[in-house]
């Protein structure tokens, strides 16, 4: 029996309830899952409950969680203050069909934490937020083209996924029309010349970027590139959009833009912004955002409409207000980052240099198998696409399976999203599980040059 078969056999044996549920799910859900990142061979683990940084699956196994609601749970699962706020709001009403005091307080908190956001509109997801940001940019500039960077993810609507032939797509994009493709320019995130050329044409309405780099910063982006984008977009009157759906309130309380000292024109938010409930937002310069408004000059050229049944839903607003108060008033980010540093150091010590690299940014930690690097941001930038490709290697999947068997749930890659409630004991146990998983999959013996 080879190592791959052994790992999968143990996984199947330990998770009969998840396997049965997956067999049922396959009859209703394409691929048997409700989110691409939840797909896992031979089947995904099904969870039943969670508290703090721990969750329990349908077979009763306990896991230390590093998926953390796909990044939404900076405060951990079922934070007591958030639970109480949502419980109280449920009793008052789940959808009031009108304006609320909560939505105003939510917007004020965001503006306090992210000063570039002068005006804001709420949505139900990050995908909706980036769609609106791009539409606003087109309305503001009168231009049609969008500049994006290969590997950066901005949701699943057409403009966010349209990828020209020959460029590696972040997500499969079949079904997008040639007309949409014609309005999208995609370049490498380090190709300053290509970005300058695209912006210099003055046909680009907006450039949208994950400010820490592709895939939540798995492929780090040089800050100098962002400063160049800010300078050139100002010269060419192009809208600069920071996609802070992941990084917002996580890299710092004010997002990556505060860390970088760059003021974008528009910012997209989701995940942490709604305290773990569904919610997103786009905000930024009043002169752009007011195209949604009804007053005076904003309607001269026709306004940008913005309906949405669950915009600023009271439950999401209650959770968001509570979570952002804690981000503002408590050392939430410091605790999460300290735990991530401890985790990063432990994983790095466990993984032989010839087998891969471990690195991190704030409360995000990444493992890239088969890549030799010192883990420093500047040298990692040169690895670019290889860091993204490492996420989907068979060896990475086997490592995830082996970690699940040892009570640790991580994102594909594997990637670890750390919360403010991960303790030293949780981190140390996770490092032990990672070390055991390496032994079980024999990844400690794989040289950096191997095909994984």
N, C-alpha and C positions, 0 to 999 in steps of 0.2 A: 504493500500500500504506500503510495507516494505521499509527500507532505500535504499537497493540495487536497487529495482525497481524505486524508486523515483529519484535516481541519474541518472540512465540510461534513464529514461523518459525525464528528463530535457535535458540531453545530446542530445538525438535524436531530440527533438523539436528545439534545437538551431542550429543544424548542418545539415539542409536538403541538402545543396550542397555537403557536404562531403559524406553523405549517398548515394546520387545519383552517385557520382563518384566511390564510393566503389562498388556499384552494377555493374557498367561497368567494373571496374578493375577485379572483380571476374571472368569475362568471359575470361580474358587473362592471369592473373597472378595466379599461384597456391597460394591459401590462400588469394588472393586479394591484396598482397603487394609485394614489391621488396626488402625487408630486413626484417629478422625475428623480429627485435626490433620495427618495425613499425606496427606490428600486434597488434590490440586492439579491444576488444569487447565493444560495438556491431559493431563498425567500427572505423577506424582511421580518424583523422582529416587530410584534404587535404589543403596544404598551397599554396599560390599564390606568395608571395613576402616577402622580409625581409630587414631590415636595422638595424645596430647596434645590440642590443640584443632583438629587437622586430620583430615579423613576423605576417603576415596577412593571414587568411585562406580564402577559396573560398566563405565563407559566409560573409566576411568582418569583422570578429572578430579579435581584436588585442591580441597578446600574448607576455608575457615576456618569452624568450626562454632560457631553460637550457639544451636543447639537443645539441645546438651549433654544428651542423654538425657532430653529434656523436663524438664530442671532437676535431674536426679539426679547429674550429673557435675561437682560443684564442683571436684574434683581433676583433671578432664580425662579423656579416654579412656585406658584401659589404664595407669593409674598403676602404676608398677613395684612399689610396696609392696603395693598391693591385688592385683595380678596374682599376686605371689608367695604371698600369704596364701591366695588361692583355689586356686592350683595345689597347694599343700601339703594343703589340706583335701580337694580332690578325691581325692587318693591315700588319705586316711584314711577317706573315706566321704561321700557326697552326702546321705544321709538316714539318720540313726541310729535313728530311731523311738523316741527317748527324750530325757531331759534331757542337757544338755551344759554343760561349763564355759564355752564360748564365749557361750552365751545369757545367762549370769549376768554375765559381764564386759561384754557389750553393754549390758545393762540398767543396770549400775553407771555406765558411761560416760555414758549418756543422762541419768541422774539427776544426775551431776556437772555436766554442761553446762546442764541445764534443771532447776533446783531445785524447780519446782512439781510435777515428776513424782516422786511418792513411790512409786507402784506402776505397773507397766507390763505390757501384754500385746502380743505381736507378732502381726502379720498378714502377708498376702502383698501388700497394696496399700493405698493411701490410701483407696480406696473402702471396703474392709473396715473400716478404722480408723474412718472417720466413721460407718459403720453401727453399729459396736459402741458408739461414744461416745454416740450418740443413744439406743440401747437401754438403756445403763447409766443415762442421765439419766432416762429414763422409769421404770425400775425404782426408782431412788433417790427420785424425787419422787412417784410414784404418779399423775403427770399424763401426758397424751397428746400435747399440741401441741408443735410445733417452730416456733421463730421463725428465719427466714432473711432474707437481704438480696438484693435483685434483682441479678443479674449475678455473684454469688459462686458459686464452684464447689466442691463437696464430694464429688465422685465421681458415679457414675452409678446408684446404687441409688434406689429409689422416693422415699424421704423427701428425698433430696438434690436430686432433680430436679422433684418435684411443684410445678407453678407455676400459680396461679389464672389464670383468663381475664383478659386486659387487662394482665398483667405479662409483660415480655419475659423469656423463658427463656434461661438461660446455655447450655443444651444442649436440643435437641428432646426432648420428654418424652411422646410418644404412647405409649399402652399402660398408663398409670398410672391406677388406679381412683379413682372419686370418693371412696371411703372414705379413701384415703390423702390426697387433696387436702384433705379436711375437717380433717385434723390438722396442716396446714401453713399458717403465716402468713408471707407474703412482703411486705416493705416496702422502700422506697428506703433505701439505706445512710446517707443524710443526714437521714432523717425521724425526728428524735428523738421527736416527739410520738406518732407511730404506734407506735414501739418501746415507749415508756413505757406506752401504752394496752394493748398486747398483754401486756406483762409484768405490768401492774397487775391483769389479770383473774385472775391466779394459776392459769391453766389451762395455762400454758406450762411444759413440762418443761425445755427447754433452748433457748438461743440459740446458734447456731453462726455463726462469722464468720471471713472471711479478714482478719487483723488489719491488713494494710497496704492493704486495699481490694480491690474486685472484680478478678478476672482477674489474679492475682499482683500487684495494685497498679497495674494499668493505669489504673483509675479510683481515685485515692487516697482513703482514708478519713481523716477528721479524727480525731486522737487523742482529742479531747474526747468524741467519740461513744463510743469504747471505754471511757473512764473512766466515762461515764454508765452504760454497760451493766454495768460491774463493780459500780457502786454500787447500781443498781436490782436486779440479779440477787441481790445479797446481801440486800437488803431483802425481796425476794419469795421467797427460797429457791429460786431458779431456777439451773440449772446453766449456767455460762458455758463454752462450748467454743471454743477457738482452733484453727482449722484451720491448722496450720503445716506442711502437707505440702510446700509450696514454700518457705516462709520459714524453716522450721526449719534451723538451722545455717548459713543463708545470709545473712539480714539481719544477724545477729550469730551468734557461736558458740552463744549461748543462745537464738537465735530472735528474732522480733519482740517477744515478751513481755518479754525483757530490755531491749531498746531502749526500750520503752514504759513499763516499770516497772509492769506489770500482771500479776497472778497469776491465771490462769484456773483453773477447777476441773478441766477436762480438756483435753488437747492431743492432736491427731492429727498423726502424722508419717509420712513416706514419703520417696521420692526420696533425698536425701543420707544419710538415716539408714542405708541399706543399702549405701552405697558404690558405687552404680551397679548393684547386683543387685536382683531383686524383693524387696520387703520394706516393711512398714508397721508402725505401732504406735499404740496409744492408751494414754496414761498420765495420771496426775493424783493427786488427793486419795485417800489410802488408804481413807477412809470410803466412797467411791463405787466405786473399783476393786475393793475386797474383796468386792463383790457377786458377783464371779466365783469367789471363793475357796470353801473347804470348811469353814472353822472357825467355830464359835460363832455369834454373832449374825448373821453374813453370810448364813446360810441360813434365818433365822427366817421370812422372807417368801418364800422360794424364791429360789434363786440364778440368776444369769445364766450359762447355759452358753456355752462357748467352745471348740469343736473347731476343726480346721483342719489339713489334712495337712501343709502347708508352713510352719506357724507356727515362727518362729525357725529356719528351715532352716540347717544348718551352713555352707553356702556363703555365704548372705546374712549370717550372723552373722560369719563370718571377714572378709568385705569391710567390713561395718559397723564392727566393732571397729577395723580398721586405719584406715579413713577417719576415724573420730571421734577416734582418738588424734592424727592429724595436725591435725584441726580444733582440738583442745585444745592441742597443743604447738607448732604452727607458725603463722606469720602468714598462714594460708590465706585467711581472709576479707579481710585487708588487701590482699593481692595482687589478689584478684578485684575488690575495690571500686576499687582504683586503676586497673585496666585499664578498668573500666566508666566511671569518670569521664572518662578520656581518650577513650573511644569516644563517650560522650554529647556531649562538647565538640566533637569532630570532626564528628559527624553534625549537630549543631546549626549549626555554621558552614556546612555544605554545603547545608542545607535552607533556602531563603528563607522568611522569616517569613510571607509571604502564602500559602505552600504547605502549612504544617503546623507541628507542634511536636514537639520532642524533649525527653524528660525521663527521669529514672531514680530508682531507689531501691536503694541498696547495689549488688549486682552484677546488677541488672536494668535494662535500658534499653528505652524504648518510643518508637515513632514514631506519631503520629496525624496523618494527612494531612487537609487541609481544615479544620483547627482553628487559629484564631489565639489564641495564649496566650503568656505570658512563661515558661512552664515551671516556675514556682514552685508548690510543693505547695498552698498556700492557694488560688491562683487556679485551679489544675487541678481542685480539688474541686468547684468550681461547674460544670465542664463535664460531670461525671457520665456520663450515658448516652451522650453524644456521643462520648466517648473509646472506649467499648466498640463503638459502631456503626462507628467509623472502621476498626476491625480487619478488617471483612468487606467493605469497599468494593472495587470492581473495580480501582481505582487501586492499592490496597495489594497485590493479587495480582499485578498487572503489575510492580510494583516488586520483589516477591520473585522473580519469574521472571528479571527483568533482573539482579538480584544473583546468583542461582544461575549464570547464564551468565558471571558475572565472578568466580566462586569464593568466594561467601559464602552460607552457608545460615543463614537466620534463621527464627524462629517466625512464624506468621501475625500480621499487624499493620502492619508487621513489629515483632516484639519480639526482643530480644537477651539471651540468658542467658549471662553471662560467667563464665569459670572462672578458677582461680588460675594457669593455665598460658598464658593469652593474653598474648603479649608486646607490647611497644610496636610492633614491626614488624608483628605480626599485626593490631593495631588500626589502624595507619596504612594498611595495605593494604586493610583493610575499609572505611575511610572513602573511599579512592580508588574502590573498587568501588561504593560507595553513590553517590558523586558521578557516576560514569559512568552508573550505572543511572538516576539522575534525568534526566540528559541524554537517555538512550535512550528514556525514557518521556515526556519533555517535561513532567515534573511540576513543574519549576522555573517553568513558566509558568502553573500553575493557581492562581487566586486562592482565598482561604480560603472564599469564599462559594459556590464552584462545587459542583455536584452530582457526586460522584465515584463 
